Amino acid sequence: MIKKIAVFPNANKDAGLDITRQLVQWLETRGVSVMLNESTASKIERPDLAYSGHSMYSEPDIIIALGGDGTLLSIARQVCLYQIPILCINLGHLGFLTEVEVSDMYPALEKVLEGGYSIENRMMLQIAVIRDDMELEAFYALNDAVISKGSFSRLIRLKAYIDDEFVNNYIADGLIIATPTGSTAYSLSAGGPIVSPNLESILLTPICPHSLNSRSLVISDKEVIRIYIDDPSSDIIMTIDGQEGFRVTNGDIVMLKKAGIYTHLVRVSGKSFYKLLHEKLYDIDAQRLRD
């Protein structure tokens, strides 16, 4: 039984936090304890609901994210070590990863409180930046890690190894290393394939490669990728889920592998991945053509 829910609104999507206020009231009338971060609690004048740090991620039964795909990606990285399920309510546009439209929020939450939901596990990437044989920084990603040029319009050089075996020299604008979840994001725009989230794998998709032979590659989730920065430029950036940036330099090694943890998504709609493809991608493209 769900007794405690943490609510994470995107204040840019929920202008004035009106939806958050209404949601908090709705949950409390049904006997659910609500948790908010200190900033949100202050803005809606509910200091009694304010929590911070570890408590926000370890105590709730589920987390409700109010926003879009970006909101979900950010929260997924924050809570992944605590393995708390996330239900994302779409306040954005496409919302490919979000489960429920805001117009359907309360009927969906009724189902959740009655136990009428399932949990879908989404694979994540574990990423480490190694410099001078030392691990400099570590990250988790739900969608992807992108190694790309910075502000200058120039190609960069990257060497890719899989399980210590050389794969390719990439001369390109960059390289996307994506999960199946991320296959419908930046990797898709760069010409990569769509991969079902049920197929745990890792994608390597070059961005505007300077070779017709540089194609997207799908590998086993059991393999370890090492990307060697083989470029004297000091303006190369690694971006995590399009949200966190880290500057890498010549000689650095970016090591990527399947993480030992998952993002747990709350599912109530019963829609398959392929149904979502039609609703979120194919049907939208057809509508654009008609318009």
C-alpha positions in Angstrom: 0.0 0.0 0.0 1.3 3.4 -0.9 1.4 5.7 2.2 4.1 8.3 1.3 4.7 10.1 -2.0 7.4 12.6 -2.9 6.3 15.2 -5.5 9.0 16.8 -7.7 7.5 19.6 -9.9 9.3 21.4 -12.7 8.6 25.0 -11.8 9.1 26.0 -15.4 6.3 23.7 -16.5 4.0 24.2 -13.5 3.9 28.0 -13.5 2.9 29.3 -10.1 2.9 25.7 -8.9 -0.9 25.5 -9.1 -0.9 21.9 -10.3 1.4 21.0 -7.4 -0.9 22.6 -4.8 -3.9 20.8 -6.2 -2.1 17.5 -6.3 -0.8 17.8 -2.7 -4.4 18.6 -1.5 -5.8 15.7 -3.5 -3.2 13.2 -2.1 -3.8 14.4 1.5 -7.5 14.0 1.3 -6.8 10.3 0.5 -4.6 9.8 3.5 -1.3 9.9 1.7 1.7 11.7 3.3 3.3 14.1 0.9 7.0 15.0 0.7 8.3 18.2 -1.0 11.8 19.6 -1.3 12.4 22.7 0.9 12.2 25.1 -2.1 8.8 23.8 -3.3 7.4 23.6 0.2 8.3 27.2 0.8 6.8 28.4 -2.4 3.4 26.8 -1.8 3.6 27.8 1.9 3.6 24.2 3.3 6.8 24.1 5.4 5.3 21.1 7.2 5.9 19.0 4.0 9.6 20.1 3.6 12.3 17.4 3.4 15.9 17.5 2.3 18.6 15.3 1.0 18.6 11.6 1.8 15.0 11.6 3.2 13.5 12.8 -0.1 15.0 9.8 -2.0 14.9 7.1 0.6 11.5 7.4 2.4 8.7 7.6 -0.3 7.0 4.6 -1.7 6.9 6.3 -5.1 7.9 9.6 -6.6 5.7 11.8 -8.8 7.5 13.9 -11.3 5.5 16.8 -12.7 7.1 17.9 -16.0 8.4 16.4 -19.2 11.1 13.9 -20.3 13.8 16.2 -19.0 12.3 16.3 -15.6 12.1 12.5 -15.5 15.8 12.2 -16.7 17.0 14.5 -14.0 15.0 12.8 -11.2 16.0 9.3 -12.4 19.7 10.2 -11.9 19.0 11.7 -8.5 17.1 8.7 -7.1 18.7 5.8 -9.0 20.8 4.7 -6.0 17.6 4.5 -3.9 15.6 2.5 -6.5 12.3 4.4 -5.8 9.7 4.0 -8.6 8.9 7.1 -10.6 5.5 8.2 -12.1 5.9 11.1 -14.5 3.0 13.3 -15.3 3.5 15.1 -18.6 3.3 18.9 -18.5 5.6 19.3 -21.5 5.2 18.6 -25.2 6.2 15.2 -26.7 6.7 13.4 -23.4 7.9 10.1 -24.8 9.0 8.8 -21.4 6.2 10.3 -19.4 3.4 7.9 -18.5 0.3 10.1 -17.9 -1.0 13.4 -19.5 -1.9 16.0 -16.9 -5.6 15.8 -18.0 -5.6 12.1 -16.9 -3.6 12.6 -13.7 -6.2 12.0 -11.1 -7.9 8.9 -12.6 -4.3 7.5 -13.1 -3.4 8.2 -9.5 -6.6 6.6 -8.3 -5.4 3.4 -10.0 -2.0 3.7 -8.5 -3.4 4.1 -4.9 -5.6 1.0 -5.5 -2.5 -1.0 -6.6 -3.5 -1.0 -10.3 0.0 -0.4 -11.7 3.1 -2.2 -12.8 6.8 -1.4 -12.6 9.0 -1.2 -15.8 12.7 -1.5 -15.3 14.9 0.7 -17.6 18.6 0.0 -18.0 21.0 2.7 -17.1 24.7 3.5 -18.1 27.5 3.8 -15.6 30.2 6.2 -16.8 33.6 7.0 -15.5 36.2 9.5 -16.7 39.7 8.3 -16.3 42.7 10.6 -16.4 46.3 9.6 -15.6 45.1 6.2 -14.5 42.8 7.7 -11.9 39.0 7.8 -11.9 38.3 11.5 -12.0 34.4 11.6 -12.1 31.5 9.1 -12.3 28.0 9.4 -13.6 24.8 7.5 -14.2 22.7 8.1 -17.3 19.2 6.9 -18.3 19.3 8.1 -21.9 22.9 8.7 -23.1 26.3 10.1 -22.7 27.5 12.3 -25.6 31.1 13.2 -26.3 31.1 16.2 -28.7 32.9 19.3 -29.9 32.4 22.4 -27.9 31.9 25.9 -29.3 34.1 25.6 -32.3 32.9 24.1 -35.7 35.5 21.4 -36.1 35.6 17.6 -36.1 37.0 15.7 -33.1 38.9 12.4 -33.0 37.9 9.5 -30.8 39.1 5.9 -30.5 36.5 3.3 -29.5 37.4 0.0 -27.9 34.9 -2.7 -26.8 36.2 -5.2 -24.2 39.7 -4.0 -25.0 39.3 -4.7 -28.7 39.7 -1.8 -31.1 36.5 -1.0 -33.0 36.9 2.3 -34.8 38.5 5.7 -35.1 35.7 8.2 -35.1 36.3 11.6 -36.9 33.0 13.3 -36.3 31.2 16.1 -34.5 30.8 13.6 -31.6 29.7 10.2 -30.5 26.5 9.2 -28.7 26.5 6.2 -26.4 22.9 5.4 -25.6 20.7 3.0 -23.8 17.6 1.5 -25.5 15.6 4.3 -23.6 17.9 6.8 -25.2 17.5 5.3 -28.7 14.4 7.5 -29.3 16.3 10.6 -28.3 19.5 12.2 -29.7 20.7 8.9 -31.1 17.6 8.7 -33.3 18.1 12.2 -34.6 21.7 11.3 -35.5 20.5 8.3 -37.6 20.6 5.6 -34.9 18.1 2.7 -34.7 15.1 2.5 -32.4 15.7 -0.3 -29.9 13.0 -1.8 -27.6 13.7 -1.2 -23.9 13.1 -4.9 -23.4 16.4 -5.5 -25.3 19.1 -4.5 -23.0 21.9 -3.3 -25.2 24.2 -0.3 -25.8 24.2 1.9 -28.9 27.2 3.8 -30.4 26.0 6.5 -32.8 28.4 8.9 -34.4 27.3 12.5 -35.0 27.9 13.7 -38.5 30.9 11.4 -39.1 33.5 12.2 -41.8 33.2 8.8 -43.3 30.3 6.9 -44.9 31.6 3.8 -43.1 30.9 5.1 -39.6 27.5 3.6 -38.8 25.6 3.2 -35.6 26.6 0.1 -33.7 24.4 -2.0 -31.3 26.3 -4.1 -28.8 25.6 -6.4 -25.9 24.9 -5.0 -22.5 27.6 -7.2 -21.1 30.4 -5.4 -23.0 32.5 -2.5 -21.7 33.2 0.5 -23.9 36.3 2.6 -23.6 36.4 5.9 -25.6 39.9 7.4 -25.9 40.0 11.2 -26.4 42.6 11.4 -29.2 42.4 15.1 -30.0 44.5 18.0 -28.9 41.5 20.3 -28.6 40.7 21.5 -25.1 37.1 22.2 -26.1 35.5 18.7 -25.9 32.5 18.1 -23.7 30.8 15.0 -22.3 27.1 15.5 -21.7 25.0 13.2 -19.5 21.3 13.0 -20.5 21.7 16.4 -22.2 21.8 18.0 -18.7 25.2 17.5 -17.0 28.4 18.6 -18.7 32.0 17.6 -18.0 35.0 18.8 -20.0 37.3 16.0 -21.2 40.8 16.5 -22.6 43.3 14.7 -24.8 44.4 11.4 -23.3 41.3 11.0 -21.1 39.4 7.7 -21.2 35.6 7.5 -20.9 34.5 4.1 -19.7 30.9 3.1 -20.1 29.0 0.0 -19.2 25.6 -1.2 -18.1 24.9 0.0 -14.6 24.1 -2.5 -11.8 20.9 -0.5 -11.0 17.8 0.4 -13.0 15.3 3.3 -13.2 11.9 2.0 -12.1 9.0 3.5 -14.0 5.4 3.3 -12.7 3.1 2.1 -15.5 -0.7 2.5 -15.4 -1.7 3.0 -19.0 -1.0 -0.5 -20.2 0.3 0.9 -23.5 3.1 -1.1 -25.1 6.3 0.5 -26.3 5.1 0.1 -29.9 1.8 1.8 -29.2 3.8 4.7 -27.8 6.0 4.9 -30.9 2.9 5.4 -33.0 1.4 8.0 -30.6 4.5 10.0 -29.9 6.5 9.7 -33.1 4.7 8.3 -36.1 1.4 10.0 -35.6 3.0 13.3 -34.7 5.0 13.2 -37.9 1.9 12.4 -39.9 0.1 15.3 -38.3 2.9 17.7 -39.2 2.7 16.5 -42.8 -1.1 17.2 -42.8 -0.5 20.6 -41.3 
